[in-house]
Amino acid sequence: MEKTNIAIMVAIISSITAILTTLISFKIKNYHDEREINKKVILESLDPLIIITDDLRNKLLNLIDRDKKKDTLLKDTLKQLSDNFNGSSSSKYYELWKDEFDFIKWTNQLGHYSMSLLYITALYFSRAYYIRTKLPFLKLKSSTDKELIDKINDVRISMGGEFGIWDEIQDSAGIFIKKESENEFMNYWEFCNEIYVNKKYYYFYKVIDFYEDFDHKTEIEKENMTESLSRLNLYLNEIRIHKKLSLE
């Protein structure tokens, strides 16, 4: 009888030990899985959006500074881009391109300022669109989700409106630059090629029009754009620090 009781006790202890071992292993696995998810969120979502948000903000600040100095480089080169699609030049400064090689040369020289601005804007829209649509799967806190969306929407509103880049066009511009592969986007040359060589200029007409008339924006409108980008960038860095600390 005593041996039976001991055997039962041993069996119970073994079962409890096995359950505890399984639970501990499960928790350790969950911990490592959570760390991997956090790493992926930082590398694939937060870091790229932080970088492109800062890039777009710096581009706009530079554009605002040029505008104050009555610099017309952006307006003139965007006009040259549209002239080449209309087939007639209304500018006394620029000639029409003879072929795509003229265009490539232009994107490396005089046109780089305007084309890189269009590219960075499209890349920002794409990164922001990714966050807005994938946020439920990024394992952020619910309060963080809401505040991040609010700050992305602030940028969206500042660049939108009746005379801005409409919401659907912001999303479409972002989708335009996205490749089929996960987290892969056109580079600058591929973007330029799509716009001119593959005749996708009109897909981007509203964005081009927005920047061509940038000098007509009020100081408050311009400030809203740069400040909303600054707030978004600051908040993204706060989330990143929190995520990074959770990995240590």
N, C-alpha and C positions, 0 to 999 in steps of 0.2 A: 504493500500500500504506500509505504514511504517512498519507494523507488518510483512508483507511478506519479506521486505528487511532484517529486523532483523533476521527472521527465516532462510533466505538464508545465512546470515553472520554466524549465529550460526552453521549451517550445514557445511559451509566451514571450520570454525575454528575447529570444531569437527573432520572433515576429515583430516585436516592438523595435528592435535594433534595425531590422530590415526596412521597416516603415520610416524610421527616423533618417536612415541613410538615404532612402529614396527622396524624402522631403528635402534634406540638405542638398543632395545632388541637383534636385529640381530648382531650388533657390539659387544655387551657384550658377546653374545653366541660365536661369532667367536674368541673373545679374550680368553675366557675360553677354547675353543677347541684348540686354538693355544698353550696355556700353557700346556694342557694335552698332546699334540703331542710332545712338547719340553721335557716334563718329560719322556715320553716314549722313545724318541730318546736317552736321557741321560742314562736311566736305562737299556734299552734293547740293545743299539747299541754302544754308545760311552764308557760307563764305562767298559763293559766287554772287549772291544778291548784295552782300555788303560791298564787294568790289565794284560791281556795275552801278550801284546806287551812288557811290562816291565818284565814279567816273562821269556819270551823267551830271551830277551836281557841279563838278569842276568844269565840265564843258559849258554848262549854262552860265556859270559865273564868268567864264572867259567871254562868252557871247555877250553878256550884259555889259561887261567892261568895254568890249569893242563897239557896242551899240552907243555907249556914252561918248565915244570918240568919233562917232559918225563913220565908223568903218563899215564898208558895204561889201566886203569879201563874200560873206555868206549869201546875201541877197543876190549878188551878181552871179555867183557860181551856180546857185540853184536856178536862176533865170537861164543861164547857159544850158543847164541840164534839160529844162523844159523846152527851150528853143530847139534843141536837137531832136526832140520827139515831135515837135510841131513842124520841123523842117525849114524854119526861117529864123534868122537871127535879128533880134530887135536891139541888140547891144552893139555899140560902136567899139567895144573893147575886146570882144571875144568872137572867134570864128566857129563855124560848125565843124564837127569832126568829120574826117573823110572815111574813117572806118573804126572798127573796135579797138585797133591798136592806138589810135589817137585818144580814145576814151581811157584805155588803160594808162597811158602816159599822163593824162589829165588827173586820174584818181591818185597817181603817185606824186603829183605836183600841185597845181593850183586848186584842183577839185578835192584834194584830200580833206581839207577842213570841213567842207559841207558833207561829203560822203561819210566821213568818220563819225560826224555828229548824227547822221541818219542811222548809221549802223549801231552806235552805242544806244541810241534811243530805242531801236527795235530790240536790242538784246536786253535792255532793262524791262521793256514790256513783256518779253518772253519769260524772264526770270520771275517777274511779279505774277504773271499769269500762272506759272507753275506752282508758286506758293499758294495762290488763292484757290487753285483747284485741287492741290494735293495736301493741303494743310491737315485735314482729318487723319491722314496716314503718317504724319511726321512726328507723332508722339510728343507734342508740346502740351503744356497745361492749358486747360480750357480758358483761363483768364488771359494767358499769353496769346492764345489763338485769336481772341477777340481784339486785343489791343494791336496785335500785328496786322490783322486785316484792316482795322481802323486806320492805321498809319499808311498802309499801302493804298487804301482808298483816298486818303488825303492827297497823296501824290496824283492819283488818278483824276481826282476832281480838279486839282490845280492845273493840270495839263489838258483838261477836257472843257466842257461847257459848249455853248452855242458856237463860239468862234475858235474853239480849240480842237483837240483830237478826240473825237467821240469815243465813248467807252468800247463799243464793238470794234472800232478801228484800232484802238490800242491793243485789244486782244488779238485781232487779226494780224496786226503787224508783228506781234510776238509769235504767233503760230507760223507766220511766213518764214521766219528765220530759224525755226526749229527743224531739226532733222528727224527722221523716223526713229533712229536709235535713241535710247533713253539718255537724257542729259547730254545730248550732243547738238551743237548749233553751227550754223554757217560761220566761216571765218570772214574777214573783211573782203578778201578777193572774191569769194563765192557770192557774197552779198552784192558786190558791185556788178558782177557778171549777171546775176539774176535781174537786177534793175535795168541794165542797158542791153546787154547782149541777148538775154532771153525775154526782153520786152515786158518786164514786170513793173515798169515805171508807174503805171496807173494804179497798181495795187498800193503804192505808197504815196499817191497823189496828195491825200489829206495831210499826211505827216510833212511832206515837202512844202505844202501850202502853209502849214502852221509856222514853219521856220522862215519861210520867205516873208511872212508878215510879222515876224517877231518884233521888229522895231515899232510896231503899232501897239504892242502890249503895254499896259500901264505899269508903273513901278510896283504897285501893289501886286499885280498879277505875276510879275517876274519874281518878286520876293516870296510869294506863296509857293512857287515852284521850288526854289532853292531851299527854303526853310522846311518845307514838307519832306524833301529828300534828306535834309540834315537830321530831322527828327526820326525818320525811318532808319537811317544809318546808325544813329546812336542807340536806338532800341534793339536793332539787330545785333549790335556789338554786346549789349547787355545780355541778350539771350545766349549768345555764343559763349560769353564768359561763364554764365551759369551752367551751360551744357558741358563746357570744358572742365570746370571744377568737379562736376559729377563723375568725370572720368578718372580723376586723380585719387 
